[in-house]
Amino acid sequence: MKAPTPNWTGETVVVVCAGPSLSDEQLGIVKQAKVKTIGVNTTYFYLQPDVVYAGDLMFWKVHLARIKAQCPKSQLWTTDSGAAERYQLNRQRGGNRDGLGLNVIHMNGNSGMQALNLAFLWGSRRILLLGMDMREIGGKKHRHGDHEKGLVQSQCFDEWIKKAEQVAKDCKTHSCEVINATPNSALPWFPFKPIDTVLI
C-alpha cells in the first residue's frame, strides 16, 4: 500500500549518504537524535531510516528484498516511474533540471541532491548532509566499496559538485538551512558543522 506524502514541516532532516567517511560514531549520533532520516541508496546497510530513497530502477531490482528485510518500517521512495510501478514503491515526481525543485525533484545527477530536494518538498527547512563526501577516500567511492555488478559504478563528482552550487543558492533563496556535516567533504557550497555539534 502506498504511503501518504509525509509532512515534515518544522522537522530537522538528516540525509544520510554512503560516502566513505560515514562512520559508526556519526550514525550513532543520528540514531539517538529526534530527527527524520532519509537513507540514500545503500545506507540502509547501516541504519533503518524513516525513508529509503533511490532514483535508479536497477538499484531497486538488486536491493529491494534486502531493504524490506532490514528496514521493514522504512518508507520506500523513488522518482523512477518504472521502479514505482514494478516494485510498488512510493513515487515523487522528478524533472531533469538543475537547482532546487519547488514542486518536483530536480535530478542534479545524483540521489543525494534528490533526497535533499525530497526533504524540502515535504516541508523541512533544516537539512543536514552526512556521508556526502563527493570524492574518493583511500580509493573507495562508498563506505562499502563498489556497488554490485550491474549497477552504475562511475561517480561524476566534478559534475555533481558543479550542479549542487545552484541547489545551494536556491536553498538560501527559499530560507532552507542546509548544513554539510560530512568532514572534509569536497562539496563546498554548504557550511560545514560536525554532526555532534548540530544534533547534540
C-alpha positions in Angstrom: 0.0 0.0 0.0 1.4 3.4 -1.0 2.2 5.8 1.9 0.7 9.3 2.1 3.2 12.1 1.4 4.9 13.0 4.7 4.5 16.4 6.2 7.9 17.3 7.7 7.3 20.9 8.3 9.4 22.1 11.2 11.5 18.9 11.2 15.2 18.6 11.0 16.1 16.0 8.4 19.4 14.1 8.0 20.1 13.0 4.5 22.5 10.1 5.0 24.6 9.1 2.1 27.0 6.1 1.9 30.2 8.1 1.3 33.5 6.5 2.5 33.8 8.9 5.5 30.5 7.7 7.0 31.3 6.3 10.5 29.6 4.3 13.2 30.1 7.2 15.6 28.2 9.6 13.2 25.4 7.0 12.7 25.1 6.5 16.5 24.5 10.3 16.9 21.9 10.3 14.2 20.1 7.3 15.7 19.9 8.9 19.1 18.6 12.2 17.8 15.0 13.1 17.3 15.2 13.8 13.6 13.8 12.5 10.4 16.2 10.5 8.2 16.4 9.8 4.5 18.8 6.9 3.7 20.2 7.3 0.2 20.8 4.1 -1.7 22.9 1.6 0.3 22.8 3.5 3.6 20.1 1.0 4.6 23.1 -1.3 5.3 23.9 0.9 8.4 20.6 2.3 9.7 16.9 1.9 9.4 15.9 5.4 8.1 12.4 6.8 8.0 12.7 6.8 4.2 14.9 4.8 1.8 15.4 6.9 -1.3 16.9 5.8 -4.6 16.3 7.0 -8.2 17.6 4.1 -10.1 15.4 1.1 -11.2 18.4 -1.3 -11.3 19.2 -0.4 -7.7 15.7 -1.4 -6.6 15.9 -4.6 -8.6 19.1 -5.6 -6.8 18.3 -4.3 -3.3 14.6 -4.4 -2.7 14.3 -7.7 -1.0 17.2 -6.9 1.4 15.7 -3.4 2.1 12.3 -4.9 3.0 14.0 -7.5 5.3 16.4 -5.0 7.0 14.1 -1.9 7.1 10.5 -3.1 7.5 9.3 0.2 8.9 11.0 2.4 6.3 9.0 4.1 3.5 10.4 3.4 0.1 10.5 6.4 -2.3 11.8 7.0 -5.9 11.3 9.3 -8.8 11.5 6.4 -11.3 8.0 5.6 -12.6 9.1 2.2 -13.8 10.5 1.2 -10.5 7.5 2.6 -8.6 5.1 0.6 -10.8 7.1 -2.7 -10.9 8.0 -2.8 -7.2 5.0 -0.9 -5.7 7.2 2.0 -4.4 6.1 5.5 -3.4 6.9 8.0 -6.1 7.7 11.7 -6.0 7.7 13.2 -9.5 11.0 14.4 -10.8 12.3 16.5 -13.7 15.7 16.5 -15.4 16.6 20.1 -14.3 19.2 21.7 -12.1 18.7 23.6 -8.9 16.1 23.0 -6.2 12.7 21.9 -7.4 9.8 23.7 -5.8 7.1 21.3 -7.0 9.1 18.2 -8.2 12.5 16.8 -7.5 15.2 18.3 -9.8 17.6 15.4 -10.6 21.0 17.2 -10.4 22.7 13.9 -11.4 22.8 12.1 -8.1 20.5 10.7 -5.4 21.9 12.7 -2.5 20.8 16.0 -4.0 17.5 14.4 -4.9 17.0 13.3 -1.3 17.7 16.9 -0.1 15.1 18.1 -2.6 12.6 15.5 -1.3 13.1 16.8 2.3 12.5 20.3 1.1 9.3 19.3 -0.8 8.0 17.7 2.4 8.4 20.9 4.3 11.7 20.7 6.1 13.8 23.9 6.2 16.7 22.5 8.2 18.5 19.7 6.4 21.8 18.0 7.3 24.0 16.1 4.9 26.1 13.2 6.2 28.3 10.9 4.1 28.2 13.4 1.3 31.9 13.2 0.5 31.8 13.8 -3.3 35.2 12.3 -3.5 37.1 9.1 -3.2 38.9 8.3 0.1 41.5 5.6 0.2 40.4 4.5 -3.3 36.8 4.0 -2.1 33.8 5.8 -3.6 31.4 4.4 -0.9 31.8 3.1 2.6 31.0 -0.4 1.4 33.3 -0.2 -1.7 31.9 -0.6 -5.2 28.3 -1.4 -6.0 27.3 -4.9 -7.0 27.9 -6.0 -10.6 25.3 -4.5 -13.0 24.9 -1.2 -11.1 26.4 2.1 -12.1 30.0 2.4 -10.9 31.0 5.7 -12.3 30.9 8.7 -9.9 30.8 12.1 -11.7 31.9 14.0 -8.7 33.0 17.2 -10.5 29.8 17.4 -12.4 27.6 16.8 -9.3 29.6 19.4 -7.3 29.0 22.0 -10.0 25.3 21.3 -10.2 25.0 21.5 -6.4 26.1 25.1 -6.4 22.7 26.1 -7.8 20.9 23.9 -5.3 22.7 25.8 -2.5 21.7 29.2 -4.0 18.1 28.1 -4.3 18.0 26.8 -0.7 19.3 30.1 0.5 16.6 32.0 -1.6 13.9 29.8 -0.1 15.2 30.1 3.5 16.2 26.5 3.8 19.2 25.9 6.0 21.4 23.1 4.7 24.5 22.0 6.8 27.1 19.7 5.4 28.1 17.5 8.4 30.5 15.5 6.3 34.1 16.0 7.4 36.5 17.1 4.6 33.7 16.9 2.0 34.6 18.1 -1.5 31.2 19.8 -1.6 31.9 23.5 -0.8 28.5 25.2 -1.2 27.0 24.4 2.2 28.5 25.4 5.6 30.3 22.6 7.5 29.5 21.7 11.1 30.3 18.4 12.8 27.2 16.3 13.3 27.7 16.2 17.1 27.5 20.0 17.3 24.2 20.3 15.4 22.3 17.3 16.8 23.5 17.2 20.5 
